Amino acid sequence: MSIPTAAAPDRVSVSFCLIDRAGGVLAAEGADRPYYAASTIKLHVLLTALRAADGGALDLEATVPATRTFTCCDGTRFTLGGDHLDPTHPADGAAISVRDLLRRMIDRSSNEATNHLVELIGIDAVDETIQRLELGATRVERLIGDAAALEAGRTNETSADDLARTMLALVRRDEATAGPDAHRARHPATLPAQSRQSAQPRRSTQARHSAWDPRAAQSPQPSLSIASVELARAALRAQQIPLITTAVREDVDHGSKSGWVDGYRHDVAFLGDPDGEELHVLAAMTSGLQPQEADARIAQLVRDLLPAATA
């Protein structure tokens, strides 16, 4: 069975965005260009679910029955199948914790876990997180495999800039949640002179099947608790399908989330101690390339932009 994804790209394109721990742009090209997001939307779902957990609306320790069947935007039901299934996902009806759904969504890119989480928190809550982060190119409008939504013109898109900032929101402890002891000085890492750009300020209980009300979160930015940041870091470090980090030395702390469908291949990674002053986030998005060529282009970006982190 073919699960709907996205229209084939009409051109070859490579975009990237490298930011420091303060969110300053160090290097970028086509960073605001929207691409079909593929599995990188799982970062936005993760951030939303962790916000819900921090607000007491989602219990990470609660168990739910595993499922591969979900609700389309028109109210009909559909079942994931074929290559879109995670063969290690529990059988339908088996108990799985919400925490395990979060981990599986990130480390092995489980589509079942992703759709299940979106149904738990509500797609409107994901949009609320996107709005709070002021992600101008990001849209998460449908579940994975929702043919009715795809036919209605709904899609999932993001940009390299938006991905980098979403990753930063997941892994950086801010002063409000971590306290002064976790705050470090913020300095750009050493980069090739031709890659540098001036840093510009950025524009200004029980698991539930009903949608989480995003209005319960009052902070202007979706800051996370220390526990949620640690959970996100651990899942990202356990990534089983890396692209950017294949070019990074083993002794460099890192975590990532990749995404791909035919014609598109993306990745975003944090590089360096997330509590240290040398933290960087690199996002790379490609279209119209064969997978091996896309992977080679992404690896070369890492070597060009962050030579000190590569082997």
N, C-alpha and C positions, 0 to 999 in steps of 0.2 A: 504494500500500500504506500502511495506517495503522500507525504505530509507537506502541505504548502509552506513555502518559505518566502522567497522574494524574486522579483524579476531579475533577469541577468543584467549585469552592469553594461553600460554602453560605452565605457572607456576604461583604459588602464589608469589607475590613480594610486598614489601612495601619499598619505598624510601622517604627520606625527606632531607630538607636543611633549616637550620635556619641561617639568616644573620643579622648583625646589620646595622645601618643607613649608615655606610661607605662601606658596601658591604663585610665586613669581615665575614668569615664563623665561626660560633660559634659551630655548631653541624651538622653532615651530615652522611648519610648512603645511598649508591647507588645513590648519587645525580646526577651523570652524565649519569645514565642509561636512555635510551629513552623509552618512553611509548607512546601508542596512546593517543593523546592529548585531545580528546573529546572537550568540550566547553572551555577549558582553552586557546585555540587559540584566543578566543575573546579578550584577553588582548593584544595580538600582533596586532590585527586589531584596537583596541582602540588606542594604542600608535601611530600607523601609521596614523590613521585618524586625531588625534590631531596634529601631526606634519604637516600634510597637511593643517589643519586649521590655524596653526601658520604661515605657509608660504604663506598664502593667496590663496591657491589652492582649498580650500573647505570652503564653507560658511555654518556654522552651523545653521544659521537662515533661510536658503533657504528651500523651501518645494519641495518634490518630490512625485509622486504617489506611494502609497504603492503597493507592489507586493509579490506574493509567487512563481513567475515563473522566472527562471534564465537560464543562458547560460552555457552548459556543455563545457568542454575543447575541444570537437570535433565540437563545433558550434551549436549543437542541443539544444533544450530547454527542461527543466524539471520543474515540479511543486512540491513543498514540500507538504506533506500531513501527515495524521495520527498523531501519537504521537509527531512528530517533529514540529507541528504547535503550535504557541502561540495563544490561543483562544481570547486573548485581542488585538491581532494585528489588526490595521485598515483594513477594507475591501479593496480588490484590487481596485486601482484607487483613493482611498481616499487620501487626502493630509496629509503628515506627514513631520515634519521638520527633517533635518539631526541630529540636537541635540537630538531629541526624539529617532531616530534610535540608536544613541550611548547609550543613557540611557537604552533603552529596551534590547539592546544586552548584557548589563552587569547585570542589576538588576533582570531581569527575564529570562535571557539567550535566548533571541529570535533568532532562526535560520533565520527567515525571515529578521530581521534587520541586522544580520551578513552578509548574502549573499549580501544584498542590498548595504551595505557599501563597501564590497570587490569589487563589480562591479563599485562603484563610484570612488574608489581610485586606483584600479588595484592590482592584486595579486603580481605583481613584486615589488610594493611599500612596501608591507608587508615583502617580502623577503629582501628588502633593509634595513628595520628597524632591522630585525633579524641579518643581517650582521654587521650593525653599533654597535649593542649591543654585538657582538661576541658571539652569542648563538650557541654553537657547536653542540647541540643535537636537535635543533628546525628546523622543516620543516613545512611550511604551503603551500601546493601544490594544494589544490583543495577546491572548495566550498562544503558546507555541502549538502550531497545528490547527488553529481555529480557521477553517476554510471559509466559514461565513463571514468572519471579520475581514479576512484577506479580500474576499470578493466585494465587501463594502468599502474597501479602500483604506482600512486600518493597517498600520504598519508599526514596526519597531525600528527606530533610527537613533543614531547618536553621532558624535564627532570625537576626534582625538582630544581636543581641549576638554570636552565634557567628561570623557572617560578618565582623563588624568585627575580632574577635580573630584570625581566621584571616588576614585581610589584613595585620594588624599583624605577625604572625609571619613573613610572607613578605617584607615590605619594610623592616623595622627591623633594623638591625645592632645586636646586643647586645654588651655588653662582652666576653663570652667569645670571640666570633668576630671582632670588629672592633678590639679593643684600645682603650686609653684615648683615643687621638686622635680616634676616631670618635664618642665619647660626648659628648653635649651636655646642657646643663641642660634640665630638663623643666618647662615652664610651660603652663597652659591658655591657649588663644587667647582673644581678646576675643569674647564672645558676647552676644546680647541677654540682659538680666537674667532674663527669664522663662524662658529656655532652659537656664539653668545648673542643674546638680545637683552635689552633693558627690561627689567621686571616691571610689568605694568599692573596697577591695582585692578582687581576684579570688579566688575559691575556689582555699582552698589547692589495566677488563677487558672483558666483552662483554655486550651487552644480552641479558637472559634471558627466556625464556618461562615459566620456573618462578617461583613467587612468592618475593619477597624476604622474608627472615626478619626481622620487625620487632624481635626480641629483640636484634639486633646493635646497635641504637641504645640507648645506655645513659643518655643525658641525660634528666632529668625533663621537660624541655620540648624540642620539636623545633627547636632553634636551627640555623640554616643557616650555611654558610661564606660568606665575602664573595663568592666567585664565584657561588654559588647565589642569593644575595640580588640581585646585579646582574642575573642572568639573569631572575629574577622581575620585577624592576622594569622591565626593557626590554620584556618581553612585555606587561605591564600597561599601560605607556605607549603601546604600539602598538595598543591596543584599537580595533577597527573598528566596534563596536556600543555606543557610550556612551549612558548615560542621565543619571546624576548630573553628569558632567563637561560636558554640553552647557550647563549654567548657570554654568560656571566660566570665569574669564578665561584667555586663552591663555597669559599670562605666569606663571600659577600651575602649578607642577609637579604632575602628577597621573597616575594610572593607575587602571584599573578592570576589573571583570568583571561583566557583566550576565547575566541569565538570564530566560527566559520560555517559557511554554506557554499555551494557551488558559486564561484566567482568572487567570493569575499573571504578575507582572512585577516583577523585582527588580534591584537593582544595589548594588555596594559599591565604594568608591573611596578611595584615599589622596589627600590634598590637602596640598600643601606639600612642601618639601624633606624626603625621608625621613631625612636626617641632621641636620636642623635642629630647633630646639626648638618650632617652630610646626606640626609634623606633626599632621594630624588624619586619622581614618578615619571615614567615614560609610557606614552600610549602611541601605538602605531596601527594604522588602518589601511587596508589595501583592497583594490577591486580590479578585476579583469586580468589577474595573473594566475598562472598555474601554481598549485600549492608549493612546490619546491622553490620556484622563483620568488614567491611571496615570502617564504621563510628566509631565504637568502637575503632579500632586501631588508627584512626586519632585523636580522642578525647584524648586517652591515651598519644599520643605524646605531645599534648599541655600541659597536666598535668605534664609530665615528664620534658619537656624542659623549660617551662615557668610557674612554679608553682605560682609565684607571680601574674600572670594575671588570674588565674582560681578561680572559686568559692570555 
